[in-house]
């Protein structure tokens, strides 16, 4: 399991999604999620990271209807450069749509204001590792 060495107990994550919920997301979006994201959703179906500064989108019920993968990505439109998997108060983060075929693609931040795309981490696992190691009150500096 890719996430076993990450201290996810420091995060406020929801119970894992069912296989049928994950399949419904893929059907609703018309694409296959990367292997690593399907694995993570089965472990934790969205939730909060780092003092609730970051939200992970869910396949199932989630935190709120707007914080679900299908709703958030449908609202972003077809031209949006990433498949959003989470957000902070201002911007989204996710996988470049052009890299979705990779089993574990890099994670990118997209500015909602400018649509500038910045690489955050080489993988979802590394992103979660970095965020889970932040201490309470630390600013979220996750680029790299």
PASEBA-1860 file (N, C-alpha, C; in nm, 3 decimals):
! residues 144
1> XXXXXXXX> 0.084/-0.118/0.000/0.000/0.000/0.000/0.088/0.124/0.000 ~ 0.062/0.216/-0.091/0.146/0.333/-0.112/0.142/0.431/0.005 ~ 0.041/0.429/0.087/0.021/0.531/0.189/0.051/0.485/0.331 ~ 0.100/0.364/0.348/0.115/0.309/0.483/0.220/0.381/0.567 ~ 0.319/0.444/0.506/0.424/0.512/0.582/0.397/0.660/0.603 ~ 0.279/0.705/0.568/0.243/0.846/0.583/0.157/0.861/0.707 ~ 0.192/0.953/0.798/0.114/0.969/0.922/-0.020/1.037/0.898 ~ -0.111/0.966/0.834/-0.241/1.023/0.799/-0.330/1.043/0.921
9> XXXXXXXX> -0.289/0.990/1.037/-0.368/1.010/1.158/-0.369/1.157/1.200 ~ -0.280/1.237/1.144/-0.278/1.381/1.173/-0.379/1.457/1.088 ~ -0.443/1.389/0.997/-0.538/1.451/0.905/-0.680/1.415/0.947 ~ -0.775/1.494/0.903/-0.916/1.466/0.930/-0.978/1.405/0.804 ~ -0.953/1.276/0.785/-0.998/1.208/0.664/-1.125/1.129/0.689 ~ -1.204/1.117/0.587/-1.328/1.040/0.593/-1.299/0.893/0.565 ~ -1.388/0.804/0.607/-1.370/0.662/0.573/-1.363/0.643/0.421 ~ -1.300/0.536/0.379/-1.279/0.509/0.238/-1.407/0.495/0.156
17> XXXXXXXX> -1.394/0.525/0.029/-1.505/0.510/-0.065/-1.519/0.363/-0.103 ~ -1.637/0.326/-0.144/-1.660/0.191/-0.195/-1.612/0.183/-0.340 ~ -1.591/0.063/-0.386/-1.552/0.043/-0.526/-1.659/0.099/-0.619 ~ -1.785/0.082/-0.586/-1.892/0.132/-0.673/-1.893/0.285/-0.675 ~ -1.859/0.351/-0.564/-1.850/0.498/-0.563/-1.736/0.546/-0.651 ~ -1.623/0.477/-0.645/-1.507/0.513/-0.728/-1.541/0.492/-0.875 ~ -1.606/0.381/-0.907/-1.645/0.355/-1.046/-1.747/0.459/-1.095 ~ -1.837/0.502/-1.008/-1.935/0.604/-1.046/-1.867/0.737/-1.078
25> XXXXXXXX> -1.762/0.771/-1.004/-1.685/0.893/-1.034/-1.621/0.882/-1.171 ~ -1.558/0.769/-1.198/-1.493/0.750/-1.328/-1.595/0.759/-1.440 ~ -1.711/0.700/-1.420/-1.817/0.707/-1.520/-1.866/0.851/-1.536 ~ -1.888/0.920/-1.423/-1.937/1.057/-1.426/-1.841/1.154/-1.492 ~ -1.711/1.128/-1.476/-1.609/1.214/-1.536/-1.569/1.168/-1.675 ~ -1.605/1.045/-1.709/-1.569/0.992/-1.840/-1.421/0.963/-1.855 ~ -1.358/0.919/-1.747/-1.214/0.888/-1.750/-1.179/0.792/-1.638 ~ -1.062/0.733/-1.649/-1.010/0.648/-1.542/-0.922/0.732/-1.451
33> XXXXXXXX> -0.945/0.721/-1.322/-0.857/0.788/-1.226/-0.724/0.714/-1.221 ~ -0.616/0.785/-1.194/-0.487/0.715/-1.177/-0.496/0.611/-1.066 ~ -0.420/0.504/-1.079/-0.421/0.395/-0.981/-0.403/0.446/-0.838 ~ -0.308/0.537/-0.820/-0.277/0.587/-0.686/-0.396/0.662/-0.627 ~ -0.472/0.731/-0.709/-0.586/0.804/-0.657/-0.700/0.709/-0.620 ~ -0.722/0.607/-0.702/-0.824/0.507/-0.668/-0.787/0.439/-0.536 ~ -0.659/0.407/-0.519/-0.614/0.343/-0.395/-0.637/0.436/-0.276 ~ -0.607/0.565/-0.293/-0.626/0.658/-0.182/-0.774/0.674/-0.148
41> XXXXXXXX> -0.859/0.686/-0.249/-1.003/0.700/-0.224/-1.058/0.580/-0.148 ~ -1.006/0.461/-0.176/-1.051/0.341/-0.103/-1.007/0.346/0.044 ~ -0.897/0.416/0.071/-0.847/0.433/0.207/-0.917/0.549/0.278 ~ -0.930/0.662/0.207/-0.988/0.784/0.265/-1.062/0.859/0.156 ~ -1.191/0.873/0.173/-1.275/0.938/0.071/-1.287/1.087/0.099 ~ -1.174/1.157/0.083/-1.173/1.301/0.103/-1.155/1.337/0.249 ~ -1.163/1.467/0.275/-1.148/1.516/0.411/-1.059/1.638/0.415 ~ -1.014/1.670/0.535/-0.931/1.789/0.557/-0.786/1.750/0.581
49> XXXXXXXX> -0.697/1.840/0.538/-0.555/1.827/0.567/-0.507/1.954/0.635 ~ -0.409/1.943/0.718/-0.336/2.052/0.783/-0.426/2.164/0.835 ~ -0.478/2.143/0.953/-0.560/2.244/1.021/-0.677/2.292/0.935 ~ -0.729/2.203/0.853/-0.841/2.233/0.763/-0.806/2.338/0.657 ~ -0.678/2.357/0.631/-0.635/2.452/0.528/-0.654/2.395/0.387 ~ -0.656/2.264/0.376/-0.671/2.196/0.248/-0.787/2.098/0.255 ~ -0.858/2.085/0.145/-0.969/1.990/0.135/-0.939/1.891/0.024 ~ -0.956/1.763/0.054/-0.949/1.659/-0.049/-1.091/1.627/-0.093
57> XXXXXXXX> -1.112/1.624/-0.223/-1.244/1.595/-0.279/-1.275/1.446/-0.264 ~ -1.403/1.414/-0.262/-1.445/1.276/-0.236/-1.518/1.215/-0.355 ~ -1.524/1.084/-0.353/-1.602/1.008/-0.452/-1.746/0.992/-0.405 ~ -1.763/0.975/-0.274/-1.895/0.952/-0.217/-1.956/1.077/-0.159 ~ -2.017/1.061/-0.041/-2.090/1.171/0.023/-2.001/1.291/0.051 ~ -1.884/1.270/0.105/-1.788/1.376/0.128/-1.828/1.477/0.234 ~ -1.755/1.587/0.236/-1.777/1.694/0.333/-1.899/1.779/0.297 ~ -1.923/1.794/0.167/-2.030/1.881/0.116/-2.048/1.844/-0.032
65> XXXXXXXX> -2.168/1.858/-0.087/-2.187/1.823/-0.229/-2.089/1.892/-0.324 ~ -2.047/2.014/-0.295/-1.952/2.085/-0.382/-1.811/2.030/-0.371 ~ -1.784/1.951/-0.267/-1.650/1.896/-0.243/-1.638/1.752/-0.295 ~ -1.720/1.718/-0.392/-1.714/1.586/-0.455/-1.641/1.597/-0.588 ~ -1.572/1.492/-0.625/-1.491/1.493/-0.746/-1.571/1.527/-0.871 ~ -1.686/1.465/-0.889/-1.763/1.490/-1.011/-1.813/1.634/-1.014 ~ -1.872/1.681/-0.905/-1.926/1.818/-0.902/-1.817/1.922/-0.925 ~ -1.707/1.910/-0.853/-1.600/2.009/-0.864/-1.540/2.012/-1.005
73> XXXXXXXX> -1.517/1.895/-1.063/-1.455/1.892/-1.195/-1.553/1.929/-1.305 ~ -1.680/1.900/-1.288/-1.780/1.943/-1.386/-1.790/2.095/-1.386 ~ -1.788/2.154/-1.267/-1.794/2.301/-1.257/-1.671/2.368/-1.316 ~ -1.557/2.298/-1.317/-1.434/2.357/-1.370/-1.436/2.369/-1.522 ~ -1.511/2.286/-1.590/-1.518/2.291/-1.736/-1.413/2.205/-1.803 ~ -1.436/2.174/-1.929/-1.351/2.082/-2.004/-1.212/2.138/-2.031 ~ -1.197/2.270/-2.037/-1.067/2.331/-2.067/-0.976/2.344/-1.945 ~ -1.028/2.316/-1.827/-0.947/2.329/-1.706/-0.831/2.231/-1.715
81> XXXXXXXX> -0.708/2.272/-1.684/-0.590/2.189/-1.714/-0.569/2.067/-1.624 ~ -0.635/2.062/-1.509/-0.614/1.948/-1.419/-0.745/1.880/-1.384 ~ -0.734/1.756/-1.344/-0.842/1.686/-1.276/-0.822/1.722/-1.130 ~ -0.905/1.811/-1.078/-0.892/1.856/-0.940/-0.920/1.742/-0.844 ~ -0.832/1.725/-0.744/-0.853/1.626/-0.639/-0.862/1.693/-0.502 ~ -0.837/1.824/-0.499/-0.845/1.897/-0.375/-0.832/2.047/-0.399 ~ -0.840/2.122/-0.289/-0.830/2.267/-0.302/-0.791/2.329/-0.169 ~ -0.747/2.454/-0.178/-0.736/2.536/-0.057/-0.842/2.644/-0.070
89> XXXXXXXX> -0.828/2.752/0.001/-0.931/2.856/-0.002/-0.940/2.927/-0.137 ~ -0.833/2.920/-0.217/-0.829/2.997/-0.341/-0.809/2.914/-0.467 ~ -0.732/2.809/-0.458/-0.687/2.736/-0.577/-0.714/2.586/-0.565 ~ -0.705/2.519/-0.679/-0.723/2.374/-0.685/-0.588/2.305/-0.699 ~ -0.582/2.179/-0.659/-0.467/2.097/-0.693/-0.517/1.964/-0.746 ~ -0.436/1.907/-0.835/-0.476/1.780/-0.896/-0.374/1.733/-0.997 ~ -0.418/1.640/-1.080/-0.333/1.578/-1.181/-0.356/1.646/-1.315 ~ -0.248/1.671/-1.390/-0.266/1.721/-1.526/-0.346/1.618/-1.604
97> XXXXXXXX> -0.443/1.665/-1.679/-0.526/1.574/-1.756/-0.442/1.495/-1.856 ~ -0.335/1.555/-1.905/-0.248/1.487/-2.002/-0.166/1.375/-1.938 ~ -0.163/1.367/-1.804/-0.084/1.265/-1.734/-0.170/1.161/-1.663 ~ -0.300/1.160/-1.688/-0.389/1.071/-1.613/-0.362/0.923/-1.639 ~ -0.301/0.890/-1.751/-0.272/0.748/-1.780/-0.160/0.693/-1.693 ~ -0.081/0.780/-1.632/0.026/0.735/-1.544/-0.034/0.675/-1.417 ~ 0.022/0.566/-1.366/-0.032/0.508/-1.243/-0.018/0.602/-1.123 ~ 0.086/0.689/-1.123/0.110/0.780/-1.012/0.164/0.913/-1.065
105> XXXXXXXX> 0.077/0.995/-1.123/0.124/1.122/-1.181/0.159/1.226/-1.075 ~ 0.233/1.328/-1.119/0.268/1.440/-1.031/0.142/1.519/-0.996 ~ 0.151/1.596/-0.890/0.040/1.679/-0.845/0.073/1.825/-0.873 ~ -0.027/1.899/-0.921/-0.008/2.039/-0.962/-0.110/2.129/-0.893 ~ -0.070/2.253/-0.873/-0.157/2.358/-0.823/-0.200/2.443/-0.941 ~ -0.328/2.478/-0.947/-0.379/2.566/-1.054/-0.437/2.690/-0.988 ~ -0.386/2.804/-1.029/-0.440/2.930/-0.981/-0.576/2.951/-1.047 ~ -0.678/2.968/-0.967/-0.812/2.993/-1.022/-0.820/3.129/-1.090
113> XXXXXXXX> -0.734/3.220/-1.048/-0.734/3.355/-1.104/-0.667/3.360/-1.241 ~ -0.550/3.296/-1.254/-0.471/3.306/-1.378/-0.462/3.177/-1.458 ~ -0.501/3.067/-1.398/-0.486/2.932/-1.452/-0.339/2.892/-1.468 ~ -0.248/2.963/-1.400/-0.109/2.921/-1.399/-0.100/2.787/-1.328 ~ -0.017/2.698/-1.381/-0.002/2.563/-1.327/0.139/2.550/-1.269 ~ 0.147/2.505/-1.142/0.275/2.489/-1.074/0.281/2.348/-1.016 ~ 0.391/2.280/-1.038/0.409/2.145/-0.985/0.425/2.153/-0.833 ~ 0.343/2.076/-0.761/0.350/2.072/-0.615/0.439/1.960/-0.563
121> XXXXXXXX> 0.424/1.843/-0.622/0.495/1.726/-0.572/0.501/1.622/-0.683 ~ 0.600/1.533/-0.677/0.613/1.431/-0.781/0.503/1.327/-0.779 ~ 0.426/1.322/-0.670/0.319/1.222/-0.660/0.221/1.263/-0.550 ~ 0.104/1.201/-0.552/0.007/1.221/-0.445/0.064/1.176/-0.311 ~ 0.135/1.065/-0.311/0.195/1.015/-0.188/0.291/1.117/-0.127 ~ 0.378/1.174/-0.209/0.475/1.270/-0.158/0.405/1.397/-0.109 ~ 0.303/1.442/-0.179/0.225/1.558/-0.136/0.165/1.532/0.003 ~ 0.100/1.417/0.019/0.039/1.384/0.147/0.143/1.369/0.257
129> XXXXXXXX> 0.258/1.313/0.224/0.367/1.299/0.322/0.411/1.437/0.370 ~ 0.435/1.529/0.277/0.480/1.664/0.313/0.377/1.735/0.400 ~ 0.252/1.730/0.359/0.147/1.800/0.433/0.125/1.737/0.571 ~ 0.130/1.605/0.580/0.104/1.539/0.708/0.215/1.565/0.809 ~ 0.332/1.604/0.763/0.444/1.631/0.854/0.448/1.776/0.901 ~ 0.365/1.861/0.846/0.359/2.000/0.893/0.306/2.003/1.036 ~ 0.361/2.092/1.116/0.313/2.110/1.253/0.194/2.206/1.253 ~ 0.107/2.196/1.350/-0.004/2.293/1.359/0.049/2.435/1.356
137> XXXXXXXX> -0.014/2.517/1.275/0.027/2.657/1.263/0.132/2.681/1.156 ~ 0.199/2.575/1.108/0.297/2.593/1.000/0.224/2.640/0.874 ~ 0.287/2.731/0.800/0.226/2.767/0.671/0.237/2.648/0.575 ~ 0.143/2.640/0.484/0.144/2.532/0.387/0.238/2.571/0.273 ~ 0.359/2.513/0.276/0.457/2.533/0.170/0.487/2.395/0.114 ~ 0.416/2.361/0.010/0.423/2.222/-0.038/0.480/2.210/-0.178 ~ 0.521/2.319/-0.240/0.574/2.313/-0.376/0.706/2.240/-0.381 ~ 0.743/2.199/-0.504/0.872/2.136/-0.518/0.878/2.035/-0.619
END
